[in-house]
Amino acid sequence: MGLGVLAVFLGLLLEVSSQGPHNGPRTTWKHHEVDLLEFSEPGVFNYSTLLLSNTRDSLYVGARDAIFDLSKSNVTVQNNKVQWQVPDKRVSMCMLKGKSKEQDCLNYVRVLQVLDEERLYVCGTHAFQPQCDYLSISDFTLAGRAEDGRGKCSFDPSQSFTTVMVDGELYSGTAYNFLGSEAIISRYSPLQTLLRTEYSTSWLNEPSFVFADVIREGGPDGPDGEDDRIYFFFTEVSVEYEFFGKLLIPRVARVCKGDLGGQRTLQKKWTSFLKAKLVCSMPELNFVFNVVRDIFVLEAEDWRDTLIYGVFTSQWGNVGLSAVCVYNMALVDEVFSKGKYMQKATVEQSHTKWVRYNGVTPSPRPGACINNAMRRQNISSSLHLPDKTLQFVKDHPLLEDPVLPVGGRPLLITKDVNYTQVAVARVLALDGRARHVIFTGTDTGVLHKSVVDQGEVHMVEEIQLIKSGGAIKDLLLSSETRSLYAGSDSGVVQSPTAFCGKYRSCDQCVLARDPYCAWDPRSSACVNILDQTKQAQSLKGDADACPAVPPLSPRDYQRVVVKPGSSAELPCVPPSNLALVSWRANGSLLTEASPFHLIGESGLLIYSVAPEDQGRYECWALEWAPAAGKNFSRPVAAYALSLVVRTTPRGPRKDPAPRVPETPGSEGKGSEHGPSPLTPACFTPPPPTDSSLTPPPTDSSLTLLRLLRLNPQAPGDGGAVGGPETPGSEGNPNGSEHGPSPLTPARFTPPPPPPPPTDSSLTPPPTSIDTLRLQYLQRGNVVALLCLFLLFFLLFLAALAYNCYMRYLPAPCLRLRAALVGGHKSSLRPEYRACEAGLMDPSPPLPAPGAEKIKLTQQQKRQQQQQQQQQQPAVVQNGSHTTTTTTQSQLRALRDTGYETEPDCGNGKTPSNGFGFGGGGDDSPSGQKPFDVDCESQPIEFADADDPSI
């Protein structure tokens, strides 16, 4: 049963991994390929808390033992810094509690909130004793008014928590104790008393907080008099579902800003606390993303149109999937204002289960904020709520109705990525439509940029923000500076929201479909639409609207010169991860059918270049243009491939041979003692001295080069890889100044020059070339199959021998093994042969296999029975030991069961040879060795022999 469940689960994971994700990023930028601004200070780590100032040019960064004030227009500029370290006494107390001095017993600044225009409220872990203080913005100094940080900041620097400052009041979700087992959602206010949640698993069950924010609904002055609400997002252990382990559930909880607690019930506790389940799943596969990592609230003019973007992953990290789901605030408010409640139900008096509450709901509705309808009932605050409503809230904080995403499914799904942070911007493109741009940070320091266009999402690019590859722990977006700020353990990185200048052509700018970018025809550049100094035009994603690209001219082809028989590599980097690359050779499309061409991701590789491989090669990129509804292709790279050509000397000469005129730009040093022997001239071999030097059956130069190509490992193969020819690289292809190239075939002498051809007879027909290639490939296949057959045959023999030796095979193999193993009995030591001979039966030897068995006569049987009756065993009492002796003839008649008493033939008694224990004398001869065995004086008794005297 367990294996079946595991198989179903693994199959589901495989199906999710293969069908779930959408397309990947179109463009990938490495860290060094883009302009990024970075800040870090030696000895300072964990830049995980960021805060943007709306009134100043400041980015506040909370790090380990320090707080920085950086310029938000350029984070490399440091305005101020303050050290906030832990006293030695606190460090000692932290170490006594079992924490690490180098990691835990430091001050990690984790809370940075704007209190007013002149002060920041800051909190740090302070060596597992959280403390808070006030930071003056003007002189950037701490006030020194340390406050207890329990419930405001986490004890553990690695523990997740969240805070938000609303009108001078700090709302936080964190652990309240040292062990982290008491999690609370609390409010700290200088004017009101502390409010917090109940210490109950019904309220919070091992939560992991990620985000908190306020949604302004108008307050008492609004049309309905609704109070502002603070929403908390977290992941906790489920209480309503049964699972074999701890099942995690993403939640959203809500409290009212004007909550004052109850008068008698829920004193100093939230009277408006309710929580609901967030759903982010793939319905077609029944797969749920049950861990929320981060939340971003995209506000709108009407609070009902506010969108909540969340990044989710799975509890099972081996799935390797991440998702982005978006929720509408109007639907969230409807769940909290009209959703059904859940309650505990006892099953079989031992198990508690959560079920829907079907009873009558008290009035006013439990968990609702104070509104005009309650005020008309003389309920102006939570202190006036009836106890029946408050008791119901205390026992029913969980809602049954879930919060579903917009569209009922994730907006974006990615594979092999773990999202950690999210930020969203609303961009008004040149075509007049507003698009949402989603920035998601990963645990490997990579930023993904995706665009939502009419319900569809396409990923524009990915950027390696963190050079060291660490996780992005905080991500902020500034519309003022059009920049992103990412915080990590190693530092802070500032990145622009778009890299429009990286797109060099109009089609690449348009196909990117980046709402920040547009093509400027006057400057022939891809520009940012937010830059008001340039006038760009929207082409609506149609690359055909770009200016026509002129056809390739001879100057566009990059010249590549290689040696015959060597390899040539023609690089081609596709402009997009979504583009398909194709190659054309002299106008014809190349395919993988050619055994001498390898089309890879980085270009084209031609093995053993031959004369027919010369010509023009073009690399084309084909990409789908969704706006135009068709494919768009353009050339990416073009090469002119040619071979190095040299004449062959007629005989031994001292003077340099006349050189063949070369094309302009191909001059070089050349060889000082003759041209290269690689010139396709006619060679005729001398009479061979043995069969190994038999020349090929043709004397044409093209056939010789063809044979060299078919055997690239022949002696003298240069194996050089050709590349683009640079000025000054022409000349001697071999690089030798004192002789011909080592590529000259052995024992070949150049014959007299043949008469000039009058026709195309020098070019072999294509059929002969294909035949030679086919013969070469067939020989290689036969050798490979033969080696494979021999390998399997040897493995079969080894397996057969092993199973025969281990007695896993039937009787024929066992008899063979017995014959082989039994042949080693003659190697017994001489000392034991006498003992073995005494146990042998003097009866005739056993007949050979297949012979008839010889039966004993009745007289022989009677004689044996008489001998057994006459020779009775003698029992001798010797102290406490009893020794039984048996005659030699009786030993032969005893049944051999294979169980003997002692290997020293002592019948269970240690022989008295002077080395035993006890008082026995030494009866053995003086010359006898200590371990000699005498079977005559020490008869052997079988342990299970039939003794008639017993």
Disulfide bonds with the S-S distance in Angstrom:
Cys94-Cys105 2.13
Cys123-Cys132 2.00
Cys256-Cys369 1.68
Cys280-Cys325 2.00
Cys500-Cys517 1.97
Cys506-Cys546 2.05
Cys509-Cys526 2.06
Cys572-Cys619 1.86
Cys804-Cys813 2.04
